[in-house]
Amino acid sequence: MAATRLLAAIAIATASFAACAAEKLEVIVFPGGFNWPIWAAEAQGYFAREGLDVHVTPTPTSMFQMQGLADGKFDIAFSTVDNVVGYQEGQGEAPLSKAPDFFVFMGGQGGAVRLVVQPGIKSIQDLKGKSLAVDAATTGYAFVLRKLLQQGGLAEGDYSFDKLGSTSQRAEALMQDKTAGTILTSPLEILPESKGYKRLANAVDVIGPYQAVSGVASRSWAKAHADTLVKFIRAYVEGLDWLSEPKNKPEAVALYRKHIPAASEVAASKAWDALVPGPEGFQKKAKLDMAGVATVLKLRSEFGRPQKQLDDPSKYVDESYYRRAMEAR
C-alpha cells in the first residue's frame, strides 16, 4: 500500500513538473471548426509531448488579432494571408503600434471560401443596393467578395459593406437577417445552408486557387523562438494527420462537439466531410499553396489602397520552419 501511494505521489509530482516546465505559447485564432487540428493536437497529447502549453484565444476581429500580434501579446496567429500582406504593405485596416514584420510559416486552409446570402436572393445582381457583412473592408476576405461581385456585374458603388466581425459572427448576423450576405469559410456555411440560406459562389470557381487561413507569426519572434515554432508546427501537423484518418472520425466528431456544444452530431460529421477529404478545406500536412498566395497578391494589387503591384509571394512567406518540422518527424 505504501509503495502504491509512493508511486502515485511520484506520478503526480512528475506531471506537475512537466506542466511547470512546459513552454507557454499564446495562439490567437478565429473561432470555429477550423481549429480542429489544434484541438486534436491538444487532446492527443502532441503539444504536451513537445513540451508546449498552448493557450488559445478566440479573436473578435482581424484588427484585434493583428494588433495583438504586433504588440507581442500573442506568439502565433491563424489568419488570412491577405491580412499579412495588407499590414506589411501599409494597407491594413487598423493602426499598429510599430512597423510589423509578419510572415506566413505554413498553410492551413485552401479555398473553402463561400458567398452565402439570404434565401430570397437568387443572383449577384439581386445584391445591388444591399449591405454585405465583412470583418474588415480592406483586408481579409473583403477583396474576394469584391471580385465575386465584380464578376457578377456589380460596381463598387452598387453595394456597401458593414463591419460585423469574425466569420462566426457574420454567420450569426446572416441568420438573424442583419445582412444580405457575407463570405463564410467551411464549415460555417453548413448551418445557414441547412436553414435555406443560399450559396451564390465558391471563391475558387471564380478566382482560382486561394490560400485562406494560414499560420502567421512575427519574424523577430520566430527568430528568437525557432525551436518552439518548429515544435508547434510538428504537433499541429500530427493533430491534422490524426484528424484526417477516417478511423478517427467518430472521436474527432466528439471532440468537435466538445468545443462547439451547439453542434449536433450530424452537423459535426458534415463539418468533417467538408474540411478533411478535400479538395478544399484542410491542406494535407498543412502545406502552403504558393499559387493560392499568388491569387491573394493579385486581388490586393487590384483593390488595395494605396495601389501597389504585388507579385512576389516569397516576400511574405518563410517555409524554413515548416521544413525543419517536417524533416524532424
NUMAR-307369 format. One record per residue (C-alpha): chain; x, y, z; residue number from 1; residue in one letter. Coordinates in nm, 3 decimals. Example, Ala and Ser with C-alpha at 12.3 -4.5 7.8 and 13.67 -1.06 7.14 Angstrom:
(A,(1.230,-0.450,0.780),1,A);
(A,(1.367,-0.106,0.714),2,S);
end
This chain:
(A,(0.000,0.000,0.000),1,M);
(A,(0.282,0.237,0.091),2,A);
(A,(0.457,0.157,-0.236),3,A);
(A,(0.138,0.229,-0.428),4,T);
(A,(0.100,0.567,-0.257),5,R);
(A,(0.464,0.644,-0.328),6,L);
(A,(0.424,0.565,-0.699),7,L);
(A,(0.110,0.779,-0.715),8,A);
(A,(0.290,1.067,-0.548),9,A);
(A,(0.581,1.034,-0.793),10,I);
(A,(0.340,1.034,-1.088),11,A);
(A,(0.165,1.346,-0.961),12,I);
(A,(0.496,1.521,-0.897),13,A);
(A,(0.622,1.428,-1.243),14,T);
(A,(0.306,1.560,-1.409),15,A);
(A,(0.324,1.879,-1.206),16,S);
(A,(0.689,1.930,-1.300),17,F);
(A,(0.611,1.871,-1.668),18,A);
(A,(0.327,2.123,-1.653),19,A);
(A,(0.552,2.380,-1.489),20,C);
(A,(0.836,2.311,-1.733),21,A);
(A,(0.614,2.335,-2.043),22,A);
(A,(0.668,2.643,-2.255),23,E);
(A,(0.356,2.857,-2.276),24,K);
(A,(0.252,2.960,-2.623),25,L);
(A,(-0.013,3.222,-2.692),26,E);
(A,(-0.211,3.149,-3.008),27,V);
(A,(-0.492,3.370,-3.141),28,I);
(A,(-0.747,3.222,-3.380),29,V);
(A,(-1.080,3.293,-3.543),30,F);
(A,(-1.348,3.092,-3.361),31,P);
(A,(-1.486,2.782,-3.531),32,G);
(A,(-1.418,2.438,-3.668),33,G);
(A,(-1.103,2.543,-3.847),34,F);
(A,(-0.925,2.499,-3.513),35,N);
(A,(-0.990,2.125,-3.516),36,W);
(A,(-0.620,2.030,-3.567),37,P);
(A,(-0.529,2.239,-3.262),38,I);
(A,(-0.797,2.065,-3.058),39,W);
(A,(-0.671,1.728,-3.181),40,A);
(A,(-0.308,1.808,-3.103),41,A);
(A,(-0.410,1.908,-2.752),42,E);
(A,(-0.639,1.610,-2.692),43,A);
(A,(-0.392,1.355,-2.827),44,Q);
(A,(-0.107,1.496,-2.620),45,G);
(A,(0.105,1.610,-2.915),46,Y);
(A,(0.162,1.960,-2.776),47,F);
(A,(0.247,1.819,-2.432),48,A);
(A,(0.493,1.575,-2.587),49,R);
(A,(0.671,1.871,-2.747),50,E);
(A,(0.685,2.048,-2.411),51,G);
(A,(0.429,2.312,-2.514),52,L);
(A,(0.144,2.460,-2.315),53,D);
(A,(-0.072,2.611,-2.588),54,V);
(A,(-0.321,2.876,-2.479),55,H);
(A,(-0.579,2.962,-2.747),56,V);
(A,(-0.759,3.297,-2.763),57,T);
(A,(-1.056,3.350,-2.999),58,P);
(A,(-1.041,3.685,-3.174),59,T);
(A,(-1.347,3.906,-3.229),60,P);
(A,(-1.194,4.073,-3.535),61,T);
(A,(-0.886,4.062,-3.756),62,S);
(A,(-0.795,4.410,-3.631),63,M);
(A,(-0.775,4.288,-3.271),64,F);
(A,(-0.575,3.987,-3.386),65,Q);
(A,(-0.314,4.173,-3.588),66,M);
(A,(-0.272,4.449,-3.330),67,Q);
(A,(-0.220,4.187,-3.059),68,G);
(A,(0.033,4.000,-3.271),69,L);
(A,(0.223,4.321,-3.343),70,A);
(A,(0.225,4.413,-2.973),71,D);
(A,(0.364,4.074,-2.871),72,G);
(A,(0.052,3.974,-2.677),73,K);
(A,(0.030,3.666,-2.898),74,F);
(A,(0.306,3.449,-3.043),75,D);
(A,(0.119,3.281,-3.327),76,I);
(A,(-0.196,3.362,-3.520),77,A);
(A,(-0.409,3.168,-3.762),78,F);
(A,(-0.511,3.441,-4.000),79,S);
(A,(-0.565,3.507,-4.368),80,T);
(A,(-0.262,3.555,-4.590),81,V);
(A,(-0.424,3.877,-4.709),82,D);
(A,(-0.401,4.019,-4.355),83,N);
(A,(-0.026,3.957,-4.356),84,V);
(A,(0.022,4.121,-4.695),85,V);
(A,(-0.211,4.411,-4.620),86,G);
(A,(-0.042,4.511,-4.295),87,Y);
(A,(0.308,4.456,-4.433),88,Q);
(A,(0.227,4.687,-4.724),89,E);
(A,(0.079,4.961,-4.505),90,G);
(A,(-0.273,4.886,-4.623),91,Q);
(A,(-0.406,4.736,-4.301),92,G);
(A,(-0.746,4.821,-4.157),93,E);
(A,(-0.621,4.918,-3.811),94,A);
(A,(-0.320,5.119,-3.691),95,P);
(A,(-0.035,4.922,-3.535),96,L);
(A,(0.191,5.038,-3.252),97,S);
(A,(0.501,4.963,-3.458),98,K);
(A,(0.604,4.853,-3.804),99,A);
(A,(0.501,4.488,-3.846),100,P);
(A,(0.725,4.202,-3.951),101,D);
(A,(0.453,3.943,-4.008),102,F);
(A,(0.509,3.635,-4.222),103,F);
(A,(0.334,3.311,-4.313),104,V);
(A,(0.511,2.997,-4.191),105,F);
(A,(0.270,2.723,-4.302),106,M);
(A,(-0.062,2.658,-4.469),107,G);
(A,(-0.390,2.561,-4.314),108,G);
(A,(-0.699,2.606,-4.527),109,Q);
(A,(-0.710,2.610,-4.904),110,G);
(A,(-1.018,2.762,-5.062),111,G);
(A,(-1.343,2.670,-4.883),112,A);
(A,(-1.446,3.036,-4.911),113,V);
(A,(-1.816,3.082,-4.991),114,R);
(A,(-2.054,3.370,-5.065),115,L);
(A,(-2.372,3.289,-4.872),116,V);
(A,(-2.683,3.507,-4.892),117,V);
(A,(-3.043,3.542,-4.777),118,Q);
(A,(-3.284,3.275,-4.911),119,P);
(A,(-3.468,3.517,-5.141),120,G);
(A,(-3.153,3.628,-5.326),121,I);
(A,(-3.106,3.435,-5.649),122,K);
(A,(-2.809,3.606,-5.816),123,S);
(A,(-2.528,3.857,-5.769),124,I);
(A,(-2.748,4.118,-5.937),125,Q);
(A,(-3.001,4.080,-5.654),126,D);
(A,(-2.736,4.220,-5.417),127,L);
(A,(-2.746,4.561,-5.584),128,K);
(A,(-2.823,4.826,-5.323),129,G);
(A,(-2.768,4.580,-5.039),130,K);
(A,(-2.533,4.587,-4.740),131,S);
(A,(-2.294,4.294,-4.706),132,L);
(A,(-2.114,4.186,-4.389),133,A);
(A,(-1.735,4.184,-4.365),134,V);
(A,(-1.478,4.161,-4.088),135,D);
(A,(-1.276,4.449,-4.232),136,A);
(A,(-1.337,4.645,-4.550),137,A);
(A,(-0.975,4.649,-4.671),138,T);
(A,(-0.827,4.318,-4.553),139,T);
(A,(-0.916,3.952,-4.516),140,G);
(A,(-1.188,3.824,-4.748),141,Y);
(A,(-1.321,4.167,-4.845),142,A);
(A,(-1.131,4.163,-5.175),143,F);
(A,(-1.256,3.812,-5.253),144,V);
(A,(-1.609,3.942,-5.202),145,L);
(A,(-1.544,4.245,-5.422),146,R);
(A,(-1.413,4.024,-5.701),147,K);
(A,(-1.715,3.792,-5.683),148,L);
(A,(-1.948,4.091,-5.700),149,L);
(A,(-1.748,4.246,-5.983),150,Q);
(A,(-1.760,3.923,-6.182),151,Q);
(A,(-2.134,3.917,-6.124),152,G);
(A,(-2.172,4.259,-6.285),153,G);
(A,(-2.177,4.493,-5.984),154,L);
(A,(-1.964,4.806,-5.946),155,A);
(A,(-1.824,4.914,-5.609),156,E);
(A,(-2.092,5.180,-5.572),157,G);
(A,(-2.368,4.922,-5.614),158,D);
(A,(-2.336,4.783,-5.261),159,Y);
(A,(-2.200,4.871,-4.916),160,S);
(A,(-2.000,4.688,-4.651),161,F);
(A,(-2.096,4.659,-4.286),162,D);
(A,(-1.818,4.554,-4.043),163,K);
(A,(-1.972,4.280,-3.830),164,L);
(A,(-1.667,4.092,-3.703),165,G);
(A,(-1.527,3.742,-3.742),166,S);
(A,(-1.663,3.476,-3.973),167,T);
(A,(-1.866,3.308,-3.699),168,S);
(A,(-2.017,3.643,-3.601),169,Q);
(A,(-2.109,3.710,-3.963),170,R);
(A,(-2.274,3.370,-3.994),171,A);
(A,(-2.490,3.461,-3.695),172,E);
(A,(-2.567,3.802,-3.843),173,A);
(A,(-2.675,3.638,-4.169),174,L);
(A,(-2.914,3.403,-3.991),175,M);
(A,(-3.051,3.694,-3.787),176,Q);
(A,(-3.125,3.879,-4.113),177,D);
(A,(-2.882,4.158,-4.025),178,K);
(A,(-2.708,4.135,-4.361),179,T);
(A,(-2.795,4.038,-4.716),180,A);
(A,(-2.490,3.817,-4.749),181,G);
(A,(-2.134,3.752,-4.644),182,T);
(A,(-1.825,3.543,-4.704),183,I);
(A,(-1.820,3.227,-4.492),184,L);
(A,(-1.548,2.965,-4.468),185,T);
(A,(-1.611,2.595,-4.418),186,S);
(A,(-1.764,2.460,-4.205),187,P);
(A,(-1.953,2.777,-4.112),188,L);
(A,(-2.172,2.766,-4.422),189,E);
(A,(-2.325,2.431,-4.323),190,I);
(A,(-2.578,2.558,-4.068),191,L);
(A,(-2.709,2.854,-4.274),192,P);
(A,(-2.742,2.634,-4.582),193,E);
(A,(-2.937,2.378,-4.381),194,S);
(A,(-3.181,2.657,-4.296),195,K);
(A,(-3.233,2.763,-4.656),196,G);
(A,(-2.966,3.031,-4.696),197,Y);
(A,(-2.818,3.019,-5.044),198,K);
(A,(-2.460,2.973,-5.158),199,R);
(A,(-2.412,3.204,-5.456),200,L);
(A,(-2.047,3.126,-5.528),201,A);
(A,(-1.740,2.929,-5.432),202,N);
(A,(-1.440,3.160,-5.449),203,A);
(A,(-1.206,2.912,-5.617),204,V);
(A,(-1.452,2.867,-5.904),205,D);
(A,(-1.420,3.238,-5.983),206,V);
(A,(-1.071,3.344,-5.879),207,I);
(A,(-0.874,3.017,-5.889),208,G);
(A,(-0.662,2.867,-5.608),209,P);
(A,(-0.678,3.071,-5.289),210,Y);
(A,(-0.467,3.040,-4.975),211,Q);
(A,(-0.701,3.127,-4.692),212,A);
(A,(-0.623,3.088,-4.321),213,V);
(A,(-0.257,3.006,-4.251),214,S);
(A,(-0.004,3.002,-3.970),215,G);
(A,(0.132,3.352,-3.905),216,V);
(A,(0.395,3.498,-3.671),217,A);
(A,(0.637,3.789,-3.645),218,S);
(A,(0.979,3.728,-3.793),219,R);
(A,(1.150,3.868,-3.485),220,S);
(A,(0.960,3.633,-3.252),221,W);
(A,(1.019,3.334,-3.479),222,A);
(A,(1.392,3.402,-3.500),223,K);
(A,(1.417,3.417,-3.121),224,A);
(A,(1.196,3.109,-3.070),225,H);
(A,(1.281,2.896,-3.372),226,A);
(A,(1.277,2.563,-3.187),227,D);
(A,(0.943,2.647,-3.027),228,T);
(A,(0.785,2.728,-3.361),229,L);
(A,(0.919,2.406,-3.512),230,V);
(A,(0.772,2.208,-3.222),231,K);
(A,(0.437,2.378,-3.264),232,F);
(A,(0.425,2.303,-3.637),233,I);
(A,(0.521,1.941,-3.578),234,R);
(A,(0.249,1.891,-3.317),235,A);
(A,(-0.010,2.075,-3.526),236,Y);
(A,(0.059,1.856,-3.830),237,V);
(A,(0.037,1.545,-3.612),238,E);
(A,(-0.302,1.667,-3.492),239,G);
(A,(-0.408,1.723,-3.852),240,L);
(A,(-0.285,1.377,-3.953),241,D);
(A,(-0.483,1.219,-3.669),242,W);
(A,(-0.793,1.418,-3.764),243,L);
(A,(-0.759,1.313,-4.128),244,S);
(A,(-0.769,0.940,-4.055),245,E);
(A,(-1.122,0.809,-4.137),246,P);
(A,(-1.100,0.561,-3.848),247,K);
(A,(-1.071,0.855,-3.608),248,N);
(A,(-1.379,1.035,-3.740),249,K);
(A,(-1.615,0.929,-3.454),250,P);
(A,(-1.367,1.051,-3.192),251,E);
(A,(-1.299,1.366,-3.396),252,A);
(A,(-1.673,1.437,-3.416),253,V);
(A,(-1.698,1.405,-3.038),254,A);
(A,(-1.405,1.643,-3.000),255,L);
(A,(-1.573,1.894,-3.232),256,Y);
(A,(-1.891,1.883,-3.025),257,R);
(A,(-1.690,1.929,-2.706),258,K);
(A,(-1.557,2.258,-2.839),259,H);
(A,(-1.877,2.359,-3.020),260,I);
(A,(-2.153,2.226,-2.792),261,P);
(A,(-2.430,2.372,-3.008),262,A);
(A,(-2.330,2.146,-3.298),263,A);
(A,(-2.529,1.826,-3.343),264,S);
(A,(-2.355,1.501,-3.427),265,E);
(A,(-2.487,1.529,-3.783),266,V);
(A,(-2.351,1.885,-3.816),267,A);
(A,(-2.013,1.784,-3.677),268,A);
(A,(-1.996,1.489,-3.917),269,S);
(A,(-2.076,1.719,-4.208),270,K);
(A,(-1.804,1.956,-4.089),271,A);
(A,(-1.551,1.671,-4.107),272,W);
(A,(-1.674,1.583,-4.455),273,D);
(A,(-1.637,1.947,-4.564),274,A);
(A,(-1.291,2.005,-4.421),275,L);
(A,(-1.100,1.680,-4.433),276,V);
(A,(-1.127,1.483,-4.759),277,P);
(A,(-1.061,1.779,-4.992),278,G);
(A,(-1.013,1.924,-5.245),279,P);
(A,(-1.097,2.233,-5.035),280,E);
(A,(-1.059,2.262,-4.660),281,G);
(A,(-0.763,2.148,-4.451),282,F);
(A,(-0.446,2.129,-4.658),283,Q);
(A,(-0.266,1.797,-4.635),284,K);
(A,(0.025,1.823,-4.392),285,K);
(A,(-0.062,2.197,-4.366),286,A);
(A,(0.140,2.258,-4.682),287,K);
(A,(0.118,2.611,-4.814),288,L);
(A,(-0.015,2.662,-5.169),289,D);
(A,(0.203,2.928,-5.331),290,M);
(A,(-0.034,2.954,-5.628),291,A);
(A,(-0.305,3.040,-5.374),292,G);
(A,(-0.077,3.306,-5.223),293,V);
(A,(-0.026,3.449,-5.571),294,A);
(A,(-0.404,3.487,-5.606),295,T);
(A,(-0.411,3.683,-5.281),296,V);
(A,(-0.148,3.920,-5.422),297,L);
(A,(-0.337,3.957,-5.749),298,K);
(A,(-0.654,4.065,-5.568),299,L);
(A,(-0.465,4.304,-5.341),300,R);
(A,(-0.284,4.455,-5.641),301,S);
(A,(-0.625,4.534,-5.788),302,E);
(A,(-0.817,4.651,-5.483),303,F);
(A,(-0.558,4.755,-5.222),304,G);
(A,(-0.502,5.124,-5.148),305,R);
(A,(-0.264,5.289,-5.193),306,P);
(A,(-0.244,5.074,-5.503),307,Q);
(A,(0.070,4.865,-5.548),308,K);
(A,(0.175,4.593,-5.788),309,Q);
(A,(0.246,4.290,-5.570),310,L);
(A,(0.391,3.989,-5.748),311,D);
(A,(0.644,3.823,-5.516),312,D);
(A,(0.475,3.569,-5.283),313,P);
(A,(0.806,3.478,-5.120),314,S);
(A,(0.824,3.828,-4.968),315,K);
(A,(0.555,3.729,-4.718),316,Y);
(A,(0.645,3.362,-4.665),317,V);
(A,(0.922,3.170,-4.489),318,D);
(A,(0.875,2.793,-4.500),319,E);
(A,(1.212,2.713,-4.339),320,S);
(A,(1.050,2.643,-4.000),321,Y);
(A,(0.793,2.417,-4.166),322,Y);
(A,(1.066,2.226,-4.349),323,R);
(A,(1.257,2.175,-4.024),324,R);
(A,(0.944,2.043,-3.857),325,A);
(A,(0.873,1.800,-4.139),326,M);
(A,(1.233,1.674,-4.151),327,E);
(A,(1.225,1.604,-3.778),328,A);
(A,(0.908,1.393,-3.791),329,R);
end
